[in-house]
Amino acid sequence: MSEEIQSGLIRISDDVVSTIAGLAALETPGIAAMSGGISEGLAKRLSGKNVQKGVSVEVGQVEAAIDLRVIVHYGSKIQEVCRDLQLNVRDAVENMTGLSVVEVNVKVEGVAFREEEAVVAEDPQRVK
């Protein structure tokens, strides 16, 4: 984002928008985690730069487009969770940066079981 004012220019970095989007995504009910791909891990090792896991953004002067890769909780209604995710991320980025978010694309890459369910499934109690 660039905005001319009397004292200079304001620019918001892609990393800032990625961080805002990632935090808003993790606060969305039904989202277990963000999914980082193999290429992100490789880019992080090669460049030494902190790449926001599961989030990629394109930021222009007044608009932003956001792509998210997520893992949802098992049993969640994926369509509803993703719609809530899109709205939460759009609201957070627009409110904090003043950018107009033109799209929030979501790719569901996995399903996670809740820890309590996994523990019960692995260690059922036996009656003696």
Rosetta constraint file for C-alpha pairs under 8 A:
AtomPair CA 1 CA 10 HARMONIC 6.93 0.50
AtomPair CA 1 CA 11 HARMONIC 5.04 0.50
AtomPair CA 1 CA 12 HARMONIC 5.48 0.50
AtomPair CA 1 CA 59 HARMONIC 6.81 0.50
AtomPair CA 1 CA 60 HARMONIC 5.66 0.50
AtomPair CA 1 CA 61 HARMONIC 3.66 0.50
AtomPair CA 1 CA 62 HARMONIC 5.01 0.50
AtomPair CA 1 CA 63 HARMONIC 7.09 0.50
AtomPair CA 1 CA 99 HARMONIC 6.58 0.50
AtomPair CA 2 CA 9 HARMONIC 6.15 0.50
AtomPair CA 2 CA 10 HARMONIC 5.12 0.50
AtomPair CA 2 CA 11 HARMONIC 4.90 0.50
AtomPair CA 2 CA 12 HARMONIC 7.51 0.50
AtomPair CA 2 CA 61 HARMONIC 4.74 0.50
AtomPair CA 2 CA 62 HARMONIC 6.86 0.50
AtomPair CA 3 CA 9 HARMONIC 5.65 0.50
AtomPair CA 3 CA 10 HARMONIC 5.43 0.50
AtomPair CA 3 CA 11 HARMONIC 7.39 0.50
AtomPair CA 3 CA 61 HARMONIC 7.52 0.50
AtomPair CA 4 CA 8 HARMONIC 6.06 0.50
AtomPair CA 4 CA 9 HARMONIC 5.00 0.50
AtomPair CA 4 CA 10 HARMONIC 7.01 0.50
AtomPair CA 5 CA 9 HARMONIC 6.41 0.50
AtomPair CA 11 CA 61 HARMONIC 7.86 0.50
AtomPair CA 12 CA 16 HARMONIC 6.67 0.50
AtomPair CA 12 CA 17 HARMONIC 7.43 0.50
AtomPair CA 12 CA 97 HARMONIC 7.48 0.50
AtomPair CA 13 CA 17 HARMONIC 6.71 0.50
AtomPair CA 13 CA 59 HARMONIC 7.71 0.50
AtomPair CA 14 CA 18 HARMONIC 6.07 0.50
AtomPair CA 14 CA 57 HARMONIC 6.38 0.50
AtomPair CA 14 CA 58 HARMONIC 6.94 0.50
AtomPair CA 14 CA 59 HARMONIC 6.10 0.50
AtomPair CA 15 CA 19 HARMONIC 6.09 0.50
AtomPair CA 15 CA 51 HARMONIC 7.87 0.50
AtomPair CA 15 CA 52 HARMONIC 7.29 0.50
AtomPair CA 16 CA 20 HARMONIC 6.30 0.50
AtomPair CA 17 CA 21 HARMONIC 6.11 0.50
AtomPair CA 17 CA 57 HARMONIC 7.23 0.50
AtomPair CA 17 CA 59 HARMONIC 7.97 0.50
AtomPair CA 17 CA 93 HARMONIC 6.63 0.50
AtomPair CA 17 CA 97 HARMONIC 7.86 0.50
AtomPair CA 18 CA 22 HARMONIC 5.98 0.50
AtomPair CA 18 CA 52 HARMONIC 6.18 0.50
AtomPair CA 18 CA 55 HARMONIC 5.96 0.50
AtomPair CA 18 CA 56 HARMONIC 6.56 0.50
AtomPair CA 18 CA 57 HARMONIC 6.33 0.50
AtomPair CA 19 CA 23 HARMONIC 6.14 0.50
AtomPair CA 19 CA 52 HARMONIC 6.60 0.50
AtomPair CA 20 CA 24 HARMONIC 6.17 0.50
AtomPair CA 20 CA 89 HARMONIC 7.79 0.50
AtomPair CA 20 CA 92 HARMONIC 6.83 0.50
AtomPair CA 20 CA 93 HARMONIC 6.24 0.50
AtomPair CA 21 CA 25 HARMONIC 6.06 0.50
AtomPair CA 21 CA 55 HARMONIC 7.35 0.50
AtomPair CA 21 CA 66 HARMONIC 7.91 0.50
AtomPair CA 21 CA 89 HARMONIC 5.27 0.50
AtomPair CA 21 CA 90 HARMONIC 7.93 0.50
AtomPair CA 21 CA 92 HARMONIC 7.08 0.50
AtomPair CA 21 CA 93 HARMONIC 6.44 0.50
AtomPair CA 22 CA 26 HARMONIC 6.30 0.50
AtomPair CA 22 CA 34 HARMONIC 7.69 0.50
AtomPair CA 22 CA 52 HARMONIC 7.38 0.50
AtomPair CA 22 CA 53 HARMONIC 7.80 0.50
AtomPair CA 22 CA 54 HARMONIC 7.67 0.50
AtomPair CA 22 CA 55 HARMONIC 6.44 0.50
AtomPair CA 22 CA 89 HARMONIC 7.97 0.50
AtomPair CA 23 CA 27 HARMONIC 6.39 0.50
AtomPair CA 24 CA 28 HARMONIC 6.63 0.50
AtomPair CA 24 CA 85 HARMONIC 7.90 0.50
AtomPair CA 24 CA 88 HARMONIC 6.14 0.50
AtomPair CA 24 CA 89 HARMONIC 5.38 0.50
AtomPair CA 24 CA 92 HARMONIC 6.50 0.50
AtomPair CA 25 CA 31 HARMONIC 7.15 0.50
AtomPair CA 25 CA 34 HARMONIC 7.98 0.50
AtomPair CA 25 CA 85 HARMONIC 5.93 0.50
AtomPair CA 25 CA 88 HARMONIC 7.05 0.50
AtomPair CA 25 CA 89 HARMONIC 6.17 0.50
AtomPair CA 26 CA 31 HARMONIC 6.16 0.50
AtomPair CA 26 CA 32 HARMONIC 7.31 0.50
AtomPair CA 26 CA 33 HARMONIC 6.53 0.50
AtomPair CA 26 CA 34 HARMONIC 7.41 0.50
AtomPair CA 27 CA 31 HARMONIC 7.69 0.50
AtomPair CA 28 CA 81 HARMONIC 7.64 0.50
AtomPair CA 28 CA 84 HARMONIC 7.01 0.50
AtomPair CA 28 CA 85 HARMONIC 5.88 0.50
AtomPair CA 28 CA 88 HARMONIC 7.09 0.50
AtomPair CA 29 CA 81 HARMONIC 7.02 0.50
AtomPair CA 30 CA 72 HARMONIC 5.64 0.50
AtomPair CA 30 CA 73 HARMONIC 5.36 0.50
AtomPair CA 30 CA 76 HARMONIC 5.95 0.50
AtomPair CA 30 CA 81 HARMONIC 5.83 0.50
AtomPair CA 31 CA 70 HARMONIC 6.97 0.50
AtomPair CA 31 CA 71 HARMONIC 6.15 0.50
AtomPair CA 31 CA 72 HARMONIC 4.54 0.50
AtomPair CA 31 CA 73 HARMONIC 6.07 0.50
AtomPair CA 31 CA 81 HARMONIC 7.27 0.50
AtomPair CA 32 CA 70 HARMONIC 7.67 0.50
AtomPair CA 32 CA 71 HARMONIC 5.52 0.50
AtomPair CA 32 CA 72 HARMONIC 5.01 0.50
AtomPair CA 32 CA 73 HARMONIC 5.37 0.50
AtomPair CA 32 CA 112 HARMONIC 6.50 0.50
AtomPair CA 33 CA 70 HARMONIC 5.98 0.50
AtomPair CA 33 CA 71 HARMONIC 5.22 0.50
AtomPair CA 33 CA 72 HARMONIC 7.03 0.50
AtomPair CA 34 CA 53 HARMONIC 6.34 0.50
AtomPair CA 34 CA 54 HARMONIC 5.04 0.50
AtomPair CA 34 CA 55 HARMONIC 7.86 0.50
AtomPair CA 34 CA 68 HARMONIC 7.73 0.50
AtomPair CA 34 CA 69 HARMONIC 5.98 0.50
AtomPair CA 34 CA 70 HARMONIC 4.41 0.50
AtomPair CA 34 CA 71 HARMONIC 5.95 0.50
AtomPair CA 35 CA 53 HARMONIC 6.46 0.50
AtomPair CA 35 CA 54 HARMONIC 4.74 0.50
AtomPair CA 35 CA 69 HARMONIC 5.25 0.50
AtomPair CA 35 CA 70 HARMONIC 5.04 0.50
AtomPair CA 35 CA 71 HARMONIC 6.27 0.50
AtomPair CA 35 CA 109 HARMONIC 6.88 0.50
AtomPair CA 36 CA 40 HARMONIC 6.12 0.50
AtomPair CA 36 CA 41 HARMONIC 7.15 0.50
AtomPair CA 36 CA 53 HARMONIC 4.83 0.50
AtomPair CA 36 CA 54 HARMONIC 4.57 0.50
AtomPair CA 36 CA 69 HARMONIC 7.21 0.50
AtomPair CA 37 CA 41 HARMONIC 6.66 0.50
AtomPair CA 37 CA 54 HARMONIC 7.28 0.50
AtomPair CA 38 CA 42 HARMONIC 6.29 0.50
AtomPair CA 39 CA 43 HARMONIC 6.03 0.50
AtomPair CA 40 CA 44 HARMONIC 6.06 0.50
AtomPair CA 40 CA 51 HARMONIC 6.87 0.50
AtomPair CA 40 CA 53 HARMONIC 7.30 0.50
AtomPair CA 41 CA 45 HARMONIC 6.33 0.50
AtomPair CA 42 CA 46 HARMONIC 6.11 0.50
AtomPair CA 43 CA 47 HARMONIC 5.83 0.50
AtomPair CA 43 CA 48 HARMONIC 7.75 0.50
AtomPair CA 43 CA 49 HARMONIC 7.82 0.50
AtomPair CA 43 CA 51 HARMONIC 7.69 0.50
AtomPair CA 44 CA 48 HARMONIC 5.32 0.50
AtomPair CA 44 CA 49 HARMONIC 5.51 0.50
AtomPair CA 44 CA 50 HARMONIC 6.14 0.50
AtomPair CA 44 CA 51 HARMONIC 5.98 0.50
AtomPair CA 45 CA 49 HARMONIC 7.78 0.50
AtomPair CA 52 CA 56 HARMONIC 7.50 0.50
AtomPair CA 54 CA 68 HARMONIC 5.59 0.50
AtomPair CA 54 CA 69 HARMONIC 4.77 0.50
AtomPair CA 54 CA 70 HARMONIC 6.67 0.50
AtomPair CA 55 CA 66 HARMONIC 7.17 0.50
AtomPair CA 55 CA 67 HARMONIC 5.81 0.50
AtomPair CA 55 CA 68 HARMONIC 4.81 0.50
AtomPair CA 55 CA 69 HARMONIC 6.56 0.50
AtomPair CA 56 CA 66 HARMONIC 5.95 0.50
AtomPair CA 56 CA 67 HARMONIC 5.20 0.50
AtomPair CA 56 CA 68 HARMONIC 6.66 0.50
AtomPair CA 57 CA 64 HARMONIC 6.91 0.50
AtomPair CA 57 CA 65 HARMONIC 5.66 0.50
AtomPair CA 57 CA 66 HARMONIC 4.50 0.50
AtomPair CA 57 CA 67 HARMONIC 6.21 0.50
AtomPair CA 58 CA 64 HARMONIC 5.56 0.50
AtomPair CA 58 CA 65 HARMONIC 5.22 0.50
AtomPair CA 58 CA 66 HARMONIC 6.58 0.50
AtomPair CA 59 CA 63 HARMONIC 6.13 0.50
AtomPair CA 59 CA 64 HARMONIC 4.42 0.50
AtomPair CA 59 CA 65 HARMONIC 6.63 0.50
AtomPair CA 60 CA 64 HARMONIC 5.97 0.50
AtomPair CA 61 CA 99 HARMONIC 8.00 0.50
AtomPair CA 62 CA 98 HARMONIC 7.93 0.50
AtomPair CA 62 CA 99 HARMONIC 5.22 0.50
AtomPair CA 62 CA 100 HARMONIC 6.16 0.50
AtomPair CA 63 CA 99 HARMONIC 5.20 0.50
AtomPair CA 63 CA 100 HARMONIC 4.60 0.50
AtomPair CA 63 CA 101 HARMONIC 5.63 0.50
AtomPair CA 63 CA 102 HARMONIC 6.47 0.50
AtomPair CA 64 CA 99 HARMONIC 6.48 0.50
AtomPair CA 64 CA 100 HARMONIC 6.21 0.50
AtomPair CA 64 CA 101 HARMONIC 4.81 0.50
AtomPair CA 64 CA 102 HARMONIC 6.07 0.50
AtomPair CA 64 CA 103 HARMONIC 7.48 0.50
AtomPair CA 65 CA 101 HARMONIC 5.88 0.50
AtomPair CA 65 CA 102 HARMONIC 5.64 0.50
AtomPair CA 65 CA 103 HARMONIC 5.05 0.50
AtomPair CA 65 CA 104 HARMONIC 6.19 0.50
AtomPair CA 66 CA 101 HARMONIC 7.73 0.50
AtomPair CA 66 CA 103 HARMONIC 6.23 0.50
AtomPair CA 66 CA 104 HARMONIC 4.80 0.50
AtomPair CA 66 CA 105 HARMONIC 6.24 0.50
AtomPair CA 67 CA 104 HARMONIC 5.82 0.50
AtomPair CA 67 CA 105 HARMONIC 4.70 0.50
AtomPair CA 67 CA 106 HARMONIC 6.02 0.50
AtomPair CA 67 CA 107 HARMONIC 7.83 0.50
AtomPair CA 68 CA 104 HARMONIC 7.40 0.50
AtomPair CA 68 CA 105 HARMONIC 6.10 0.50
AtomPair CA 68 CA 106 HARMONIC 4.86 0.50
AtomPair CA 68 CA 107 HARMONIC 6.18 0.50
AtomPair CA 69 CA 106 HARMONIC 5.98 0.50
AtomPair CA 69 CA 107 HARMONIC 4.82 0.50
AtomPair CA 69 CA 108 HARMONIC 5.91 0.50
AtomPair CA 69 CA 109 HARMONIC 6.39 0.50
AtomPair CA 70 CA 106 HARMONIC 7.31 0.50
AtomPair CA 70 CA 107 HARMONIC 6.33 0.50
AtomPair CA 70 CA 108 HARMONIC 5.05 0.50
AtomPair CA 70 CA 109 HARMONIC 5.84 0.50
AtomPair CA 70 CA 110 HARMONIC 7.07 0.50
AtomPair CA 71 CA 108 HARMONIC 5.85 0.50
AtomPair CA 71 CA 109 HARMONIC 5.69 0.50
AtomPair CA 71 CA 110 HARMONIC 4.60 0.50
AtomPair CA 71 CA 111 HARMONIC 5.36 0.50
AtomPair CA 71 CA 112 HARMONIC 6.51 0.50
AtomPair CA 72 CA 76 HARMONIC 7.08 0.50
AtomPair CA 72 CA 78 HARMONIC 7.22 0.50
AtomPair CA 72 CA 81 HARMONIC 7.99 0.50
AtomPair CA 72 CA 108 HARMONIC 7.16 0.50
AtomPair CA 72 CA 110 HARMONIC 6.48 0.50
AtomPair CA 72 CA 111 HARMONIC 4.99 0.50
AtomPair CA 72 CA 112 HARMONIC 6.04 0.50
AtomPair CA 73 CA 111 HARMONIC 5.63 0.50
AtomPair CA 73 CA 112 HARMONIC 4.87 0.50
AtomPair CA 73 CA 113 HARMONIC 5.98 0.50
AtomPair CA 73 CA 114 HARMONIC 6.85 0.50
AtomPair CA 74 CA 111 HARMONIC 5.52 0.50
AtomPair CA 74 CA 112 HARMONIC 5.54 0.50
AtomPair CA 74 CA 113 HARMONIC 5.34 0.50
AtomPair CA 74 CA 114 HARMONIC 7.37 0.50
AtomPair CA 76 CA 81 HARMONIC 7.08 0.50
AtomPair CA 77 CA 81 HARMONIC 6.16 0.50
AtomPair CA 78 CA 82 HARMONIC 6.02 0.50
AtomPair CA 79 CA 83 HARMONIC 6.22 0.50
AtomPair CA 80 CA 84 HARMONIC 6.19 0.50
AtomPair CA 81 CA 85 HARMONIC 6.03 0.50
AtomPair CA 82 CA 86 HARMONIC 6.14 0.50
AtomPair CA 82 CA 106 HARMONIC 6.84 0.50
AtomPair CA 83 CA 87 HARMONIC 6.38 0.50
AtomPair CA 84 CA 88 HARMONIC 6.04 0.50
AtomPair CA 85 CA 89 HARMONIC 6.09 0.50
AtomPair CA 86 CA 90 HARMONIC 6.05 0.50
AtomPair CA 86 CA 104 HARMONIC 5.68 0.50
AtomPair CA 86 CA 105 HARMONIC 7.55 0.50
AtomPair CA 86 CA 106 HARMONIC 7.57 0.50
AtomPair CA 87 CA 91 HARMONIC 6.05 0.50
AtomPair CA 88 CA 92 HARMONIC 6.11 0.50
AtomPair CA 89 CA 93 HARMONIC 6.10 0.50
AtomPair CA 89 CA 104 HARMONIC 7.62 0.50
AtomPair CA 90 CA 94 HARMONIC 6.01 0.50
AtomPair CA 90 CA 101 HARMONIC 6.00 0.50
AtomPair CA 90 CA 104 HARMONIC 7.06 0.50
AtomPair CA 91 CA 95 HARMONIC 5.86 0.50
AtomPair CA 92 CA 96 HARMONIC 6.04 0.50
AtomPair CA 93 CA 97 HARMONIC 5.78 0.50
AtomPair CA 93 CA 98 HARMONIC 7.43 0.50
AtomPair CA 93 CA 99 HARMONIC 7.05 0.50
AtomPair CA 93 CA 101 HARMONIC 7.35 0.50
AtomPair CA 94 CA 98 HARMONIC 4.92 0.50
AtomPair CA 94 CA 99 HARMONIC 5.20 0.50
AtomPair CA 94 CA 100 HARMONIC 5.90 0.50
AtomPair CA 94 CA 101 HARMONIC 6.51 0.50
AtomPair CA 113 CA 117 HARMONIC 6.72 0.50
AtomPair CA 113 CA 118 HARMONIC 6.57 0.50
AtomPair CA 114 CA 118 HARMONIC 6.41 0.50
AtomPair CA 115 CA 119 HARMONIC 6.19 0.50
AtomPair CA 116 CA 120 HARMONIC 6.35 0.50
AtomPair CA 117 CA 121 HARMONIC 6.19 0.50
AtomPair CA 118 CA 122 HARMONIC 6.17 0.50
AtomPair CA 119 CA 123 HARMONIC 6.07 0.50
AtomPair CA 120 CA 124 HARMONIC 5.67 0.50
